[in-house]
């Protein structure tokens, strides 16, 4: 996910919340204007098994504390 932390999928939250609570389509979504955050995961795989050998969160920018994978 990437976008403003205080948003719905990176969009200003008013219209998506109105659609969800009232169950009727409405206006267009507009992008949220806050500082962007990129969140994801870092996965290291074993070449022989194809299974994950290391998984770590990744979070960059925005209001939340940044998290970087600890690479060996």
mmJSON file of the N, C-alpha and C atoms, coordinates in Angstrom:
{"data_MODEL":{"atom_site":{
"group_PDB":["ATOM","ATOM","ATOM","ATOM","ATOM","ATOM","ATOM","ATOM","ATOM","ATOM","ATOM","ATOM","ATOM","ATOM","ATOM","ATOM","ATOM","ATOM","ATOM","ATOM","ATOM","ATOM","ATOM","ATOM","ATOM","ATOM","ATOM","ATOM","ATOM","ATOM","ATOM","ATOM","ATOM","ATOM","ATOM","ATOM","ATOM","ATOM","ATOM","ATOM","ATOM","ATOM","ATOM","ATOM","ATOM","ATOM","ATOM","ATOM","ATOM","ATOM","ATOM","ATOM","ATOM","ATOM","ATOM","ATOM","ATOM","ATOM","ATOM","ATOM","ATOM","ATOM","ATOM","ATOM","ATOM","ATOM","ATOM","ATOM","ATOM","ATOM","ATOM","ATOM","ATOM","ATOM","ATOM","ATOM","ATOM","ATOM","ATOM","ATOM","ATOM","ATOM","ATOM","ATOM","ATOM","ATOM","ATOM","ATOM","ATOM","ATOM","ATOM","ATOM","ATOM","ATOM","ATOM","ATOM","ATOM","ATOM","ATOM","ATOM","ATOM","ATOM","ATOM","ATOM","ATOM","ATOM","ATOM","ATOM","ATOM","ATOM","ATOM","ATOM","ATOM","ATOM","ATOM","ATOM","ATOM","ATOM","ATOM","ATOM","ATOM","ATOM","ATOM","ATOM","ATOM","ATOM","ATOM","ATOM","ATOM","ATOM","ATOM","ATOM","ATOM","ATOM","ATOM","ATOM","ATOM","ATOM","ATOM","ATOM","ATOM","ATOM","ATOM","ATOM","ATOM","ATOM","ATOM","ATOM","ATOM","ATOM","ATOM","ATOM","ATOM","ATOM","ATOM","ATOM","ATOM","ATOM","ATOM","ATOM","ATOM","ATOM","ATOM","ATOM","ATOM","ATOM","ATOM","ATOM","ATOM","ATOM","ATOM","ATOM","ATOM","ATOM","ATOM","ATOM","ATOM","ATOM","ATOM","ATOM","ATOM","ATOM","ATOM","ATOM","ATOM","ATOM","ATOM","ATOM","ATOM","ATOM","ATOM","ATOM","ATOM","ATOM","ATOM","ATOM","ATOM","ATOM","ATOM","ATOM","ATOM","ATOM","ATOM","ATOM","ATOM","ATOM","ATOM","ATOM","ATOM","ATOM","ATOM","ATOM","ATOM","ATOM","ATOM","ATOM"],
"id":[1,2,3,4,5,6,7,8,9,10,11,12,13,14,15,16,17,18,19,20,21,22,23,24,25,26,27,28,29,30,31,32,33,34,35,36,37,38,39,40,41,42,43,44,45,46,47,48,49,50,51,52,53,54,55,56,57,58,59,60,61,62,63,64,65,66,67,68,69,70,71,72,73,74,75,76,77,78,79,80,81,82,83,84,85,86,87,88,89,90,91,92,93,94,95,96,97,98,99,100,101,102,103,104,105,106,107,108,109,110,111,112,113,114,115,116,117,118,119,120,121,122,123,124,125,126,127,128,129,130,131,132,133,134,135,136,137,138,139,140,141,142,143,144,145,146,147,148,149,150,151,152,153,154,155,156,157,158,159,160,161,162,163,164,165,166,167,168,169,170,171,172,173,174,175,176,177,178,179,180,181,182,183,184,185,186,187,188,189,190,191,192,193,194,195,196,197,198,199,200,201,202,203,204,205,206,207,208,209,210,211,212,213,214,215,216],
"type_symbol":["N","C","C","N","C","C","N","C","C","N","C","C","N","C","C","N","C","C","N","C","C","N","C","C","N","C","C","N","C","C","N","C","C","N","C","C","N","C","C","N","C","C","N","C","C","N","C","C","N","C","C","N","C","C","N","C","C","N","C","C","N","C","C","N","C","C","N","C","C","N","C","C","N","C","C","N","C","C","N","C","C","N","C","C","N","C","C","N","C","C","N","C","C","N","C","C","N","C","C","N","C","C","N","C","C","N","C","C","N","C","C","N","C","C","N","C","C","N","C","C","N","C","C","N","C","C","N","C","C","N","C","C","N","C","C","N","C","C","N","C","C","N","C","C","N","C","C","N","C","C","N","C","C","N","C","C","N","C","C","N","C","C","N","C","C","N","C","C","N","C","C","N","C","C","N","C","C","N","C","C","N","C","C","N","C","C","N","C","C","N","C","C","N","C","C","N","C","C","N","C","C","N","C","C","N","C","C","N","C","C","N","C","C","N","C","C"],
"label_atom_id":["N","CA","C","N","CA","C","N","CA","C","N","CA","C","N","CA","C","N","CA","C","N","CA","C","N","CA","C","N","CA","C","N","CA","C","N","CA","C","N","CA","C","N","CA","C","N","CA","C","N","CA","C","N","CA","C","N","CA","C","N","CA","C","N","CA","C","N","CA","C","N","CA","C","N","CA","C","N","CA","C","N","CA","C","N","CA","C","N","CA","C","N","CA","C","N","CA","C","N","CA","C","N","CA","C","N","CA","C","N","CA","C","N","CA","C","N","CA","C","N","CA","C","N","CA","C","N","CA","C","N","CA","C","N","CA","C","N","CA","C","N","CA","C","N","CA","C","N","CA","C","N","CA","C","N","CA","C","N","CA","C","N","CA","C","N","CA","C","N","CA","C","N","CA","C","N","CA","C","N","CA","C","N","CA","C","N","CA","C","N","CA","C","N","CA","C","N","CA","C","N","CA","C","N","CA","C","N","CA","C","N","CA","C","N","CA","C","N","CA","C","N","CA","C","N","CA","C","N","CA","C","N","CA","C","N","CA","C","N","CA","C","N","CA","C","N","CA","C","N","CA","C"],
"label_alt_id":[null,null,null,null,null,null,null,null,null,null,null,null,null,null,null,null,null,null,null,null,null,null,null,null,null,null,null,null,null,null,null,null,null,null,null,null,null,null,null,null,null,null,null,null,null,null,null,null,null,null,null,null,null,null,null,null,null,null,null,null,null,null,null,null,null,null,null,null,null,null,null,null,null,null,null,null,null,null,null,null,null,null,null,null,null,null,null,null,null,null,null,null,null,null,null,null,null,null,null,null,null,null,null,null,null,null,null,null,null,null,null,null,null,null,null,null,null,null,null,null,null,null,null,null,null,null,null,null,null,null,null,null,null,null,null,null,null,null,null,null,null,null,null,null,null,null,null,null,null,null,null,null,null,null,null,null,null,null,null,null,null,null,null,null,null,null,null,null,null,null,null,null,null,null,null,null,null,null,null,null,null,null,null,null,null,null,null,null,null,null,null,null,null,null,null,null,null,null,null,null,null,null,null,null,null,null,null,null,null,null,null,null,null,null,null,null],
"label_comp_id":["UNK","UNK","UNK","UNK","UNK","UNK","UNK","UNK","UNK","UNK","UNK","UNK","UNK","UNK","UNK","UNK","UNK","UNK","UNK","UNK","UNK","UNK","UNK","UNK","UNK","UNK","UNK","UNK","UNK","UNK","UNK","UNK","UNK","UNK","UNK","UNK","UNK","UNK","UNK","UNK","UNK","UNK","UNK","UNK","UNK","UNK","UNK","UNK","UNK","UNK","UNK","UNK","UNK","UNK","UNK","UNK","UNK","UNK","UNK","UNK","UNK","UNK","UNK","UNK","UNK","UNK","UNK","UNK","UNK","UNK","UNK","UNK","UNK","UNK","UNK","UNK","UNK","UNK","UNK","UNK","UNK","UNK","UNK","UNK","UNK","UNK","UNK","UNK","UNK","UNK","UNK","UNK","UNK","UNK","UNK","UNK","UNK","UNK","UNK","UNK","UNK","UNK","UNK","UNK","UNK","UNK","UNK","UNK","UNK","UNK","UNK","UNK","UNK","UNK","UNK","UNK","UNK","UNK","UNK","UNK","UNK","UNK","UNK","UNK","UNK","UNK","UNK","UNK","UNK","UNK","UNK","UNK","UNK","UNK","UNK","UNK","UNK","UNK","UNK","UNK","UNK","UNK","UNK","UNK","UNK","UNK","UNK","UNK","UNK","UNK","UNK","UNK","UNK","UNK","UNK","UNK","UNK","UNK","UNK","UNK","UNK","UNK","UNK","UNK","UNK","UNK","UNK","UNK","UNK","UNK","UNK","UNK","UNK","UNK","UNK","UNK","UNK","UNK","UNK","UNK","UNK","UNK","UNK","UNK","UNK","UNK","UNK","UNK","UNK","UNK","UNK","UNK","UNK","UNK","UNK","UNK","UNK","UNK","UNK","UNK","UNK","UNK","UNK","UNK","UNK","UNK","UNK","UNK","UNK","UNK","UNK","UNK","UNK","UNK","UNK","UNK"],
"label_asym_id":["A","A","A","A","A","A","A","A","A","A","A","A","A","A","A","A","A","A","A","A","A","A","A","A","A","A","A","A","A","A","A","A","A","A","A","A","A","A","A","A","A","A","A","A","A","A","A","A","A","A","A","A","A","A","A","A","A","A","A","A","A","A","A","A","A","A","A","A","A","A","A","A","A","A","A","A","A","A","A","A","A","A","A","A","A","A","A","A","A","A","A","A","A","A","A","A","A","A","A","A","A","A","A","A","A","A","A","A","A","A","A","A","A","A","A","A","A","A","A","A","A","A","A","A","A","A","A","A","A","A","A","A","A","A","A","A","A","A","A","A","A","A","A","A","A","A","A","A","A","A","A","A","A","A","A","A","A","A","A","A","A","A","A","A","A","A","A","A","A","A","A","A","A","A","A","A","A","A","A","A","A","A","A","A","A","A","A","A","A","A","A","A","A","A","A","A","A","A","A","A","A","A","A","A","A","A","A","A","A","A","A","A","A","A","A","A"],
"label_entity_id":["1","1","1","1","1","1","1","1","1","1","1","1","1","1","1","1","1","1","1","1","1","1","1","1","1","1","1","1","1","1","1","1","1","1","1","1","1","1","1","1","1","1","1","1","1","1","1","1","1","1","1","1","1","1","1","1","1","1","1","1","1","1","1","1","1","1","1","1","1","1","1","1","1","1","1","1","1","1","1","1","1","1","1","1","1","1","1","1","1","1","1","1","1","1","1","1","1","1","1","1","1","1","1","1","1","1","1","1","1","1","1","1","1","1","1","1","1","1","1","1","1","1","1","1","1","1","1","1","1","1","1","1","1","1","1","1","1","1","1","1","1","1","1","1","1","1","1","1","1","1","1","1","1","1","1","1","1","1","1","1","1","1","1","1","1","1","1","1","1","1","1","1","1","1","1","1","1","1","1","1","1","1","1","1","1","1","1","1","1","1","1","1","1","1","1","1","1","1","1","1","1","1","1","1","1","1","1","1","1","1","1","1","1","1","1","1"],
"label_seq_id":[1,1,1,2,2,2,3,3,3,4,4,4,5,5,5,6,6,6,7,7,7,8,8,8,9,9,9,10,10,10,11,11,11,12,12,12,13,13,13,14,14,14,15,15,15,16,16,16,17,17,17,18,18,18,19,19,19,20,20,20,21,21,21,22,22,22,23,23,23,24,24,24,25,25,25,26,26,26,27,27,27,28,28,28,29,29,29,30,30,30,31,31,31,32,32,32,33,33,33,34,34,34,35,35,35,36,36,36,37,37,37,38,38,38,39,39,39,40,40,40,41,41,41,42,42,42,43,43,43,44,44,44,45,45,45,46,46,46,47,47,47,48,48,48,49,49,49,50,50,50,51,51,51,52,52,52,53,53,53,54,54,54,55,55,55,56,56,56,57,57,57,58,58,58,59,59,59,60,60,60,61,61,61,62,62,62,63,63,63,64,64,64,65,65,65,66,66,66,67,67,67,68,68,68,69,69,69,70,70,70,71,71,71,72,72,72],
"pdbx_PDB_ins_code":[null,null,null,null,null,null,null,null,null,null,null,null,null,null,null,null,null,null,null,null,null,null,null,null,null,null,null,null,null,null,null,null,null,null,null,null,null,null,null,null,null,null,null,null,null,null,null,null,null,null,null,null,null,null,null,null,null,null,null,null,null,null,null,null,null,null,null,null,null,null,null,null,null,null,null,null,null,null,null,null,null,null,null,null,null,null,null,null,null,null,null,null,null,null,null,null,null,null,null,null,null,null,null,null,null,null,null,null,null,null,null,null,null,null,null,null,null,null,null,null,null,null,null,null,null,null,null,null,null,null,null,null,null,null,null,null,null,null,null,null,null,null,null,null,null,null,null,null,null,null,null,null,null,null,null,null,null,null,null,null,null,null,null,null,null,null,null,null,null,null,null,null,null,null,null,null,null,null,null,null,null,null,null,null,null,null,null,null,null,null,null,null,null,null,null,null,null,null,null,null,null,null,null,null,null,null,null,null,null,null,null,null,null,null,null,null],
"Cartn_x":[0.851,0.0,0.885,0.521,1.217,0.177,0.473,-0.435,-0.442,-1.287,-1.437,-1.956,-1.358,-1.783,-3.245,-3.679,-5.045,-5.936,-6.032,-6.8,-7.392,-8.151,-8.662,-8.03,-7.185,-6.397,-5.77,-5.269,-4.604,-5.536,-6.822,-7.803,-8.354,-8.826,-9.498,-10.604,-10.691,-11.56,-13.055,-13.454,-14.875,-15.772,-15.447,-16.294,-16.324,-15.182,-15.258,-16.061,-15.909,-16.679,-18.176,-18.522,-19.938,-20.536,-19.813,-20.3,-20.489,-19.54,-19.611,-20.781,-20.988,-22.04,-23.432,-23.552,-24.874,-25.208,-24.221,-24.423,-24.913,-24.582,-24.965,-23.762,-23.58,-22.466,-22.655,-21.573,-21.677,-20.607,-20.006,-18.994,-17.697,-16.801,-15.496,-14.577,-13.659,-12.636,-11.6,-11.057,-9.974,-8.777,-7.57,-6.382,-6.259,-5.784,-5.502,-4.272,-4.219,-3.149,-2.078,-2.166,-1.171,0.127,1.101,2.408,2.281,2.89,2.792,3.636,3.17,3.881,3.867,4.994,5.052,5.24,4.356,4.421,4.468,5.229,5.326,6.119,6.585,7.426,8.614,9.681,10.865,10.918,10.984,11.006,12.264,13.015,14.182,13.801,14.037,13.625,14.821,14.586,15.584,15.491,16.597,16.591,16.241,16.596,16.345,14.893,14.3,12.935,11.87,12.267,11.291,10.514,10.859,10.164,10.841,10.076,10.631,11.587,12.785,13.738,13.847,13.366,13.398,12.299,11.522,10.454,10.576,10.505,10.621,9.714,9.08,8.267,9.151,8.56,9.241,8.259,8.674,7.805,8.691,8.378,9.2,8.313,8.701,8.0,6.766,6.153,4.907,5.078,3.984,3.951,4.444,4.415,4.778,6.288,6.747,8.17,8.66,9.788,10.333,10.884,10.676,11.201,11.895,13.149,13.922,14.316,14.359,14.778,16.223,16.488,17.851,18.473,19.292,19.893,21.185,21.38,22.608,23.727],
"Cartn_y":[-1.169,0.0,1.216,2.218,3.493,4.599,5.677,6.817,7.449,8.462,9.15,8.164,8.149,7.238,7.484,8.735,9.095,9.145,8.002,7.946,6.553,6.387,5.078,4.778,3.77,3.395,4.588,5.552,6.717,7.826,7.664,8.675,9.394,10.627,11.358,10.465,10.298,9.26,9.575,10.8,11.152,10.385,10.385,9.731,8.207,7.527,6.073,5.679,6.439,6.123,6.364,7.43,7.708,6.582,6.131,5.02,3.752,3.473,2.25,2.302,3.415,3.494,3.64,4.286,4.496,3.489,2.708,1.657,2.19,3.442,3.997,4.684,4.512,5.184,6.695,7.395,8.849,9.511,10.528,11.326,10.575,11.268,10.683,10.729,9.785,9.789,10.851,11.506,12.463,12.045,12.25,11.817,12.535,11.816,12.431,13.318,14.397,15.374,15.318,14.366,14.249,13.651,13.582,13.018,11.528,11.077,9.684,8.735,7.504,6.431,5.217,4.535,3.281,2.15,1.159,0.017,-1.264,-2.222,-3.498,-4.492,-5.531,-6.518,-6.854,-7.286,-7.77,-9.266,-10.059,-11.513,-12.059,-12.841,-13.535,-15.003,-15.592,-16.978,-17.907,-19.165,-20.215,-20.713,-20.661,-21.069,-22.545,-23.373,-24.814,-25.184,-24.589,-24.977,-24.021,-22.791,-21.791,-21.192,-21.586,-21.085,-19.834,-19.046,-17.843,-18.231,-17.651,-17.894,-16.682,-15.528,-14.306,-13.373,-12.837,-11.887,-10.717,-9.496,-8.31,-7.211,-6.435,-5.307,-4.193,-3.387,-2.24,-1.075,0.036,1.218,2.447,3.29,4.458,5.683,6.788,8.066,8.177,9.329,9.564,9.765,9.561,9.817,8.656,7.466,6.288,6.113,5.386,5.127,4.296,4.71,3.966,2.618,1.592,0.257,-0.221,-0.614,-1.162,-2.589,-3.49,-4.868,-4.909,-5.831,-6.06,-7.103,-6.658,-7.567,-8.142,-9.411,-10.064,-10.008],
"Cartn_z":[0.0,0.0,0.0,-0.711,-0.617,-0.7,-0.016,-0.005,1.365,1.533,2.812,3.851,5.046,6.11,6.505,6.466,6.854,5.607,4.908,3.667,3.492,2.427,2.028,0.671,0.638,-0.542,-1.263,-0.477,-1.036,-1.503,-1.277,-1.678,-0.454,-0.655,0.409,0.946,2.248,2.814,2.831,2.598,2.705,1.723,0.447,-0.562,-0.4,-0.226,-0.02,1.22,2.303,3.517,3.304,2.579,2.298,1.458,0.441,-0.391,0.431,1.328,2.129,3.104,3.774,4.792,4.192,3.047,2.443,1.36,0.906,-0.107,-1.448,-1.778,-3.079,-3.718,-5.024,-5.694,-5.656,-5.793,-5.738,-6.557,-5.963,-6.658,-6.894,-7.546,-7.878,-6.667,-6.619,-5.582,-5.935,-4.918,-5.152,-4.3,-4.808,-4.071,-2.727,-1.719,-0.423,-0.586,0.159,-0.028,1.052,1.98,3.036,2.545,3.457,3.126,2.831,1.778,1.353,2.193,2.299,2.989,2.08,1.978,1.232,2.237,2.202,3.111,2.289,2.767,2.07,2.894,2.245,2.912,2.026,2.668,1.98,2.229,1.164,1.302,0.639,1.397,0.856,0.735,-0.422,-0.646,-0.788,-0.483,-0.648,-2.086,-2.819,-4.231,-4.419,-3.462,-3.594,-3.323,-2.289,-1.909,-2.438,-2.738,-3.17,-2.009,-0.769,0.411,0.952,1.677,2.289,3.409,3.389,4.468,5.391,4.94,5.746,5.252,6.189,5.866,6.829,6.304,7.138,6.595,7.499,7.032,6.476,5.616,5.028,5.043,5.677,5.735,5.582,4.607,4.301,4.142,4.777,4.624,5.489,5.449,6.161,7.655,8.38,9.821,10.662,10.116,10.888,10.96,11.977,12.125,10.937,10.353,9.219,9.686,8.87,9.138,7.876,8.017,6.915,7.265,6.285,6.561,7.059,7.977,8.447,7.543,6.61,5.632,6.196,5.906,6.415,5.417],
"occupancy":[1.0,1.0,1.0,1.0,1.0,1.0,1.0,1.0,1.0,1.0,1.0,1.0,1.0,1.0,1.0,1.0,1.0,1.0,1.0,1.0,1.0,1.0,1.0,1.0,1.0,1.0,1.0,1.0,1.0,1.0,1.0,1.0,1.0,1.0,1.0,1.0,1.0,1.0,1.0,1.0,1.0,1.0,1.0,1.0,1.0,1.0,1.0,1.0,1.0,1.0,1.0,1.0,1.0,1.0,1.0,1.0,1.0,1.0,1.0,1.0,1.0,1.0,1.0,1.0,1.0,1.0,1.0,1.0,1.0,1.0,1.0,1.0,1.0,1.0,1.0,1.0,1.0,1.0,1.0,1.0,1.0,1.0,1.0,1.0,1.0,1.0,1.0,1.0,1.0,1.0,1.0,1.0,1.0,1.0,1.0,1.0,1.0,1.0,1.0,1.0,1.0,1.0,1.0,1.0,1.0,1.0,1.0,1.0,1.0,1.0,1.0,1.0,1.0,1.0,1.0,1.0,1.0,1.0,1.0,1.0,1.0,1.0,1.0,1.0,1.0,1.0,1.0,1.0,1.0,1.0,1.0,1.0,1.0,1.0,1.0,1.0,1.0,1.0,1.0,1.0,1.0,1.0,1.0,1.0,1.0,1.0,1.0,1.0,1.0,1.0,1.0,1.0,1.0,1.0,1.0,1.0,1.0,1.0,1.0,1.0,1.0,1.0,1.0,1.0,1.0,1.0,1.0,1.0,1.0,1.0,1.0,1.0,1.0,1.0,1.0,1.0,1.0,1.0,1.0,1.0,1.0,1.0,1.0,1.0,1.0,1.0,1.0,1.0,1.0,1.0,1.0,1.0,1.0,1.0,1.0,1.0,1.0,1.0,1.0,1.0,1.0,1.0,1.0,1.0,1.0,1.0,1.0,1.0,1.0,1.0,1.0,1.0,1.0,1.0,1.0,1.0],
"B_iso_or_equiv":[0.0,0.0,0.0,0.0,0.0,0.0,0.0,0.0,0.0,0.0,0.0,0.0,0.0,0.0,0.0,0.0,0.0,0.0,0.0,0.0,0.0,0.0,0.0,0.0,0.0,0.0,0.0,0.0,0.0,0.0,0.0,0.0,0.0,0.0,0.0,0.0,0.0,0.0,0.0,0.0,0.0,0.0,0.0,0.0,0.0,0.0,0.0,0.0,0.0,0.0,0.0,0.0,0.0,0.0,0.0,0.0,0.0,0.0,0.0,0.0,0.0,0.0,0.0,0.0,0.0,0.0,0.0,0.0,0.0,0.0,0.0,0.0,0.0,0.0,0.0,0.0,0.0,0.0,0.0,0.0,0.0,0.0,0.0,0.0,0.0,0.0,0.0,0.0,0.0,0.0,0.0,0.0,0.0,0.0,0.0,0.0,0.0,0.0,0.0,0.0,0.0,0.0,0.0,0.0,0.0,0.0,0.0,0.0,0.0,0.0,0.0,0.0,0.0,0.0,0.0,0.0,0.0,0.0,0.0,0.0,0.0,0.0,0.0,0.0,0.0,0.0,0.0,0.0,0.0,0.0,0.0,0.0,0.0,0.0,0.0,0.0,0.0,0.0,0.0,0.0,0.0,0.0,0.0,0.0,0.0,0.0,0.0,0.0,0.0,0.0,0.0,0.0,0.0,0.0,0.0,0.0,0.0,0.0,0.0,0.0,0.0,0.0,0.0,0.0,0.0,0.0,0.0,0.0,0.0,0.0,0.0,0.0,0.0,0.0,0.0,0.0,0.0,0.0,0.0,0.0,0.0,0.0,0.0,0.0,0.0,0.0,0.0,0.0,0.0,0.0,0.0,0.0,0.0,0.0,0.0,0.0,0.0,0.0,0.0,0.0,0.0,0.0,0.0,0.0,0.0,0.0,0.0,0.0,0.0,0.0,0.0,0.0,0.0,0.0,0.0,0.0],
"pdbx_formal_charge":[null,null,null,null,null,null,null,null,null,null,null,null,null,null,null,null,null,null,null,null,null,null,null,null,null,null,null,null,null,null,null,null,null,null,null,null,null,null,null,null,null,null,null,null,null,null,null,null,null,null,null,null,null,null,null,null,null,null,null,null,null,null,null,null,null,null,null,null,null,null,null,null,null,null,null,null,null,null,null,null,null,null,null,null,null,null,null,null,null,null,null,null,null,null,null,null,null,null,null,null,null,null,null,null,null,null,null,null,null,null,null,null,null,null,null,null,null,null,null,null,null,null,null,null,null,null,null,null,null,null,null,null,null,null,null,null,null,null,null,null,null,null,null,null,null,null,null,null,null,null,null,null,null,null,null,null,null,null,null,null,null,null,null,null,null,null,null,null,null,null,null,null,null,null,null,null,null,null,null,null,null,null,null,null,null,null,null,null,null,null,null,null,null,null,null,null,null,null,null,null,null,null,null,null,null,null,null,null,null,null,null,null,null,null,null,null],
"auth_seq_id":[1,1,1,2,2,2,3,3,3,4,4,4,5,5,5,6,6,6,7,7,7,8,8,8,9,9,9,10,10,10,11,11,11,12,12,12,13,13,13,14,14,14,15,15,15,16,16,16,17,17,17,18,18,18,19,19,19,20,20,20,21,21,21,22,22,22,23,23,23,24,24,24,25,25,25,26,26,26,27,27,27,28,28,28,29,29,29,30,30,30,31,31,31,32,32,32,33,33,33,34,34,34,35,35,35,36,36,36,37,37,37,38,38,38,39,39,39,40,40,40,41,41,41,42,42,42,43,43,43,44,44,44,45,45,45,46,46,46,47,47,47,48,48,48,49,49,49,50,50,50,51,51,51,52,52,52,53,53,53,54,54,54,55,55,55,56,56,56,57,57,57,58,58,58,59,59,59,60,60,60,61,61,61,62,62,62,63,63,63,64,64,64,65,65,65,66,66,66,67,67,67,68,68,68,69,69,69,70,70,70,71,71,71,72,72,72],
"auth_comp_id":["UNK","UNK","UNK","UNK","UNK","UNK","UNK","UNK","UNK","UNK","UNK","UNK","UNK","UNK","UNK","UNK","UNK","UNK","UNK","UNK","UNK","UNK","UNK","UNK","UNK","UNK","UNK","UNK","UNK","UNK","UNK","UNK","UNK","UNK","UNK","UNK","UNK","UNK","UNK","UNK","UNK","UNK","UNK","UNK","UNK","UNK","UNK","UNK","UNK","UNK","UNK","UNK","UNK","UNK","UNK","UNK","UNK","UNK","UNK","UNK","UNK","UNK","UNK","UNK","UNK","UNK","UNK","UNK","UNK","UNK","UNK","UNK","UNK","UNK","UNK","UNK","UNK","UNK","UNK","UNK","UNK","UNK","UNK","UNK","UNK","UNK","UNK","UNK","UNK","UNK","UNK","UNK","UNK","UNK","UNK","UNK","UNK","UNK","UNK","UNK","UNK","UNK","UNK","UNK","UNK","UNK","UNK","UNK","UNK","UNK","UNK","UNK","UNK","UNK","UNK","UNK","UNK","UNK","UNK","UNK","UNK","UNK","UNK","UNK","UNK","UNK","UNK","UNK","UNK","UNK","UNK","UNK","UNK","UNK","UNK","UNK","UNK","UNK","UNK","UNK","UNK","UNK","UNK","UNK","UNK","UNK","UNK","UNK","UNK","UNK","UNK","UNK","UNK","UNK","UNK","UNK","UNK","UNK","UNK","UNK","UNK","UNK","UNK","UNK","UNK","UNK","UNK","UNK","UNK","UNK","UNK","UNK","UNK","UNK","UNK","UNK","UNK","UNK","UNK","UNK","UNK","UNK","UNK","UNK","UNK","UNK","UNK","UNK","UNK","UNK","UNK","UNK","UNK","UNK","UNK","UNK","UNK","UNK","UNK","UNK","UNK","UNK","UNK","UNK","UNK","UNK","UNK","UNK","UNK","UNK","UNK","UNK","UNK","UNK","UNK","UNK"],
"auth_asym_id":["A","A","A","A","A","A","A","A","A","A","A","A","A","A","A","A","A","A","A","A","A","A","A","A","A","A","A","A","A","A","A","A","A","A","A","A","A","A","A","A","A","A","A","A","A","A","A","A","A","A","A","A","A","A","A","A","A","A","A","A","A","A","A","A","A","A","A","A","A","A","A","A","A","A","A","A","A","A","A","A","A","A","A","A","A","A","A","A","A","A","A","A","A","A","A","A","A","A","A","A","A","A","A","A","A","A","A","A","A","A","A","A","A","A","A","A","A","A","A","A","A","A","A","A","A","A","A","A","A","A","A","A","A","A","A","A","A","A","A","A","A","A","A","A","A","A","A","A","A","A","A","A","A","A","A","A","A","A","A","A","A","A","A","A","A","A","A","A","A","A","A","A","A","A","A","A","A","A","A","A","A","A","A","A","A","A","A","A","A","A","A","A","A","A","A","A","A","A","A","A","A","A","A","A","A","A","A","A","A","A","A","A","A","A","A","A"],
"auth_atom_id":["N","CA","C","N","CA","C","N","CA","C","N","CA","C","N","CA","C","N","CA","C","N","CA","C","N","CA","C","N","CA","C","N","CA","C","N","CA","C","N","CA","C","N","CA","C","N","CA","C","N","CA","C","N","CA","C","N","CA","C","N","CA","C","N","CA","C","N","CA","C","N","CA","C","N","CA","C","N","CA","C","N","CA","C","N","CA","C","N","CA","C","N","CA","C","N","CA","C","N","CA","C","N","CA","C","N","CA","C","N","CA","C","N","CA","C","N","CA","C","N","CA","C","N","CA","C","N","CA","C","N","CA","C","N","CA","C","N","CA","C","N","CA","C","N","CA","C","N","CA","C","N","CA","C","N","CA","C","N","CA","C","N","CA","C","N","CA","C","N","CA","C","N","CA","C","N","CA","C","N","CA","C","N","CA","C","N","CA","C","N","CA","C","N","CA","C","N","CA","C","N","CA","C","N","CA","C","N","CA","C","N","CA","C","N","CA","C","N","CA","C","N","CA","C","N","CA","C","N","CA","C","N","CA","C","N","CA","C","N","CA","C","N","CA","C","N","CA","C","N","CA","C"],
"pdbx_PDB_model_num":[1,1,1,1,1,1,1,1,1,1,1,1,1,1,1,1,1,1,1,1,1,1,1,1,1,1,1,1,1,1,1,1,1,1,1,1,1,1,1,1,1,1,1,1,1,1,1,1,1,1,1,1,1,1,1,1,1,1,1,1,1,1,1,1,1,1,1,1,1,1,1,1,1,1,1,1,1,1,1,1,1,1,1,1,1,1,1,1,1,1,1,1,1,1,1,1,1,1,1,1,1,1,1,1,1,1,1,1,1,1,1,1,1,1,1,1,1,1,1,1,1,1,1,1,1,1,1,1,1,1,1,1,1,1,1,1,1,1,1,1,1,1,1,1,1,1,1,1,1,1,1,1,1,1,1,1,1,1,1,1,1,1,1,1,1,1,1,1,1,1,1,1,1,1,1,1,1,1,1,1,1,1,1,1,1,1,1,1,1,1,1,1,1,1,1,1,1,1,1,1,1,1,1,1,1,1,1,1,1,1,1,1,1,1,1,1]
}}}
